[in-house]
Amino acid sequence: MRHVGDGGGEPADFVDQTGKNQLDVVSYDEGEKTTHAKNRNVFALLMARATYEGLERLQPDRRPYVITRAAYAGVQRFSTMWTGDTNSTWDALSLNIPMFTSLGLSGEPFVGSDIGGFIGRGNGELLVRSYQIGFLAPFCRNHKQIDGYDQEPWRFGKYYEDIIRRYLNLRYQLLPFLYTALEEAHRTGVAPFRPLLLNYQDDPNTYNLDDQFMVGEDLLLAPILKPDVTRRLVYLPAGTWYDYWTNKQYSGGTMINVEAPLDVVPMFVRGGAIIPSGPPLKYVGEKPVDPITFMIYPDDRGLARGSLYEDDGLSPAYKSGAFRRTALSVRRGPGGFMVSVAAPEGGYNPGPRKFSFVVKSDKGTSRAVTIADDSKARQLQLR
């Protein structure tokens, strides 16, 4: 991992902040030796590109990983992005959602912030609510200025630490889903962290929502963005929606009032979705992701669709076909739910593991079945 520039990729002068003392700085500029007056806007883009291409030459068998806070159009080819040195305040926290979604709409899908804020002093409540946004952002880190107040999850006591651990565990469990969504962004340009208006462009009620977001097409979150708040209104677009925590079903196209104590972020799954998940991990690569559990949320017709993308996570071999994409579909029939698993695409072999399928229901029961061979097309019934 590599930060570029003064933490962020832009030339910084903390004495003269007008930028005038940099205007006559000369850059090589493909041999033209031009001044910074010409190159200022693209400086951060070119710095990220130089870092990326240098790492690529240094370790051709590894994907470069670069982080920047300054950028120009096209930076997603070379770098991920975080939102800079934010304050540890509730006002700054509330900006995370519109900033992440705007960056995604601008072509930069791999985004995140300094969880808890970088400057100033927060508290345990602010840190927990920050994690309840950041745990599903592509870039997730707690980061603080070196001379600031400590902000590790255990800083404020076991009560807050245990809640934060819960959401970090959930992030690792949902990595198969998040990785699939991020690969879709790489392939299509549609970011994983989305405003509701992107998925529901014909619904005017989504146009000014900047305190809710979606991950892919299937997960909707409505975090708490103010102190001492334990309830909030949540807008659910048309369709069937499941409360992630209780499996209670809602009919969309309306506003609902939900409880949100400190340990709960309102989180809903679109009816018709299949969410792949894995076991809790302490870090990526700790152990095989086995089993992979597909959580099935049927729509009002009893249908659901989803997919799983996999590769080695480290090398550029996916560019030459070393990946695996598995499509799944579910339909309800007279004898139960029929699951269809398509033959996987691509040449990547993840090794032996099990697939488990669970149908979610608000009746307190779920149907589950497990298969040990996912290398060919399969059909199975969940009764």
N, C-alpha and C positions, 0 to 999 in steps of 0.2 A: 504494500500500500504506500502511496506517495502523495503527500500534499505538494502543491506547486505554488511558488511565489511566497509572498509574505503570508503564509497560511492559505492564501486564497487565489494567487495567480495575477494579482494586479500590482504594479509598482506603487509602493507606499512611501510617503514622506510625512512623518508626524510633526515636522517643524513648519514646513511650508506646504500647506494643503491646497494651494491654488493649482498645482501642477505645472506652473510656469517654468520651474527650474528643470523640468524634464523635457521640455519641448525640443531642445537641441541635442538630446541624446541620439546617437546614431546607431541604427541597427543594420545588420548585414543585408537583410532583405533580398535574398537571392542574388547578391552581388551588386545591387543598386546603391547600397549604403544610404538609406533614407532616414529622415529624422522621426522622432517619436510623434511629432505633430501629424504625420501621416499614419503611423502604426498604432496609435493609442487605442482605438476601438477594438482592433483585432489582437492586441498584445496577449490577452489572457487565453484566447483561442489558440494562438500559435505556441504559447508556453505549454499548454496542455498537450498539444500535438507533439511538440518536441520531446516532452517527457514520455508520452505514450510510445512513440516510435523508438526512442532510446531504450526503453524497457523491452520492447519487442525484439530489438537486435540483441540485447544482453541475454535474454531468456526466451528464445523462440518457441520453447515448448510450454510456456506459461502465458496466460492471458494477463496483459498489463492491467493494473488497477490504480487509477488516479482519481483524486478528489480535488475539486476546485470550488470557489465561491464566486469567482468572476468568470465571465464567459462572453461568447458571441455566437451568432447563429451557426449551428453545426457542431457545437461542442460535444454533443452526445456521442459523436464518433470516437472521442478520445478520453472522456472523463465523466465521472459521476459528479453530483453537486450537492453541497449543503448550503444552508441559507445564511451562513456567516455568524458573526459574533452577536447573537441576540441577547436580550435582557431576560433575567429571571423574574418575569412579571406575568400576570394573567393577560394583560393586553398583548404582550409579545406571543404568548401561547396561542391566543385566538387567531393570530396571523398565520400560524403554521398551515392550516387547511387551505386557505386561498392561495398561499404561496406555493405549496406543493402542487395543487391542481393547476395553477397557472403555468408553472414550469412544465408540467406534463403536456398541457395544451400547446406549449411553445416548442415541443419537440424533445425536451429533456426528461426522460422517464425515471431515471435512477436518482432520486432525491431524498433528502432527510434534513434534520436539524440537530443542533446540540440539545439533547433531551434535558429538560430542566432549565435551559438557558445558560449562556456563557458568562454573562456579566451580572454581578449583583448577588443578592442573597435571597433564595427562595425558602420553601419549607416542605415538609413531607407531603402535604396535600397537593401542592403544585407539582412536585416531582412525580407523584402517582398519576395525576391527570395528564402529565406530559407523556409518560410511558403509554398511556391508553390511546394516544395518537401514534406515537413513534414505533410501537411494536409491530405495526403493519406497514410502515414506510419501508421502501427498499433499503435505505441507508438508516441504520438504527444504532445510535451511540449516545452515551452520556459523556459530555465533554465540558470542562470548566477551565477558566483562566487560571494560570499557575499560582497567582497570588490572591485568588478568590476563596470563598468559603467552600469547604468540602461538600461534595454532592453525590458521593457513592450511595447506592440504595440503602446500605446499613447505617448511613449517617444519622438518620432521624429515628432509628429504633426498629425493633423487630416487626411491629404492626405494619409499618409502611414497607419494610423490606419483603415481608411475606406476600403482600399484594403485588409488588413489582416482580417478584420471582414467578408468580402465577402467570403474568403476562409475557414474561420472557420465555417461560416454558411453552406457552401457547404459540408464540412466534416460531419456536423450533418445530413444534408439532405441525404448524401450517406451512412450513418451508416447501413441501411439494406443491402446494397450491400457489404460493408466492413465486416460486421459481418458474412454474408454468405460465403465470401471468406476466412475468418479466421477459420470458422468451417470446411471448406474443408481442410485447412492446418492441423487442429487437426486430422481429420479423415484419410487423405491420405499422409500427410507429404510434400505436395507441397505448398511452401510458397505463400502468397498473393502478396508480393512485389517481382517482377520477372525481370530478364534480358530478353531481347527479344529472346535470343538464346534458352531459355527454352521452349518457346511456338513455336518457328520456327526453329527447330533443323536442317532442311534440307536447310536452307537459309544461305549461307556463309556470306551474308552482315550483319547478326546480330551478328556474332561471336565476333567482337571487339567493339561493341557499348557499351560504358560505360557512356553515357550522356543522355540516354533515359531509360525508364523503363515501365513495365506493372503492373497493379493491376489485379490479376486474369488473365483470358483469354481475357478480353473485353476492358479495359481502357489502353490507351497508352499515356504517358506524355513525353514531351521533354522540360525540364526546361531550363531557362537561368542561366548560371553558371559563367558569367563574367560581370563586371560592364559596364554600358553605352551601352549595347547591346539591340536592339529592334527588331531584325530579327534573324532567324536561319534556318538551313537546318534540316529537319526531315525525317527520313527514315520510310516509311510505308511498311510493309511486304505484301505479296500477299493477295488479297481479296478486299472487299469494306470497306471504312473507312469514318466515319462521323466526321467533326469538331464539338466538343461538344458544342461550343458557337454559331455557325451559322447553324449547320446541313448541311453544304456544303459537298457533297460527293466527294471522291477521289478513284481512282483505285490504288491499292497497287502494290508492287514490284518496287517501285521507290522512289527517293528522291524529296521532295518538299521544297520550300522556303516559310516560313510563317512569318507573322508579330507577334511580341511579345512585345508590350508596357508593361510598368511596371505592369499594372493591369491585364495582360493576361498571363497565362501559356499555351503553345500549348498543346492541350488535344484532343484525338481522341477516338472514339468508334468503335469497330470492327463490321462490318455488320454481322448480325445474332445474335446479343446480345440482351438480355432483362435486363435492369438495374433497380432494385428496389430502390426506394427512399422514404423518408418521409418528413414531414414538418420541417422547421428550428426549432432548439431547442437551448436554452441557456445552458442546461446541460442534460445529460442522465437522464430520469425519470421525467423531468419537466412536461410532459403531455403525453397522449397516442399518439403513433405513428399512426396517423389517419388523412387523408387516406394514404395508401401505394400506391404510383404511380409507375407503371411499364412502363418505357420508352423503347419503342420497336424500334429497328434499323434493319429493314429487310436487308438481303443480296441481291445479284443480282437475286436470284430466288424467292424473296419474303418470305423467311423463317427466323425464329428467335426462339431461345430457351433460357430458363433461369430458375432460381430457387430462392426461398427465404427460408432461415433458420431462425427459431426463437426459443428462450427459455426464461426463466425468467431473464437471465443475471446475476444472483447472486449466486444461489445455485448449488450444484452438482447433482440436480435431473435429469438433461439431461442424465446422465449416465444410469439411469434406465428407459429411454423412455419418459421423460417429455420434449419433443421438438416437433417442427412442421416443416416439410419440404414440401414445395409446389412447384411442377414442372409446368412450363408453356411452351406452344409452340404456334407459330403463323405461318399461311400460307396465302398467297395472293390468292384470288379466283376471279371469274368474278364479284361477288357482293361486293368486298371489302376484308378486312382482317378478317380471322376467328381466334379467340383466344380460345385455349383450356386450361383450368385450371384443373389440376388433383386433385383428392381427396387428402387432406393432409395426410402425414405420421406422426406418433407419437402421444403422448397423451397430449401434451401441449395445453392449451386453452388460447389464447391471449386476449379473450374478444371481444365484438362487435367492428367492424371497417369496413371501406370501402376499396375496391380495385378499383383503377382507372387505365385505360390503355390508353396510348398515343402513336400513331405511329409517329415517327420522319420523317421529309421530308425536302429536300432542296428547296422545292417549296414555303416555307413560310406558309404552312398549316399543321395541324396535326389532326388526328381523335382521339376522346376520348369517353370513355364510363365508367360508374362506376357501380359496384355491391356492395350490402350490405351484402351478405352471402357468405363466402368463405369456409364453412365447408363441402362442397361436390363438386364433379366434375361439371364443368360448361363449356358450350360453348357459345360464344357470337360473334356477328359480328360487326366489325367497318367499317362503310361505308365512 
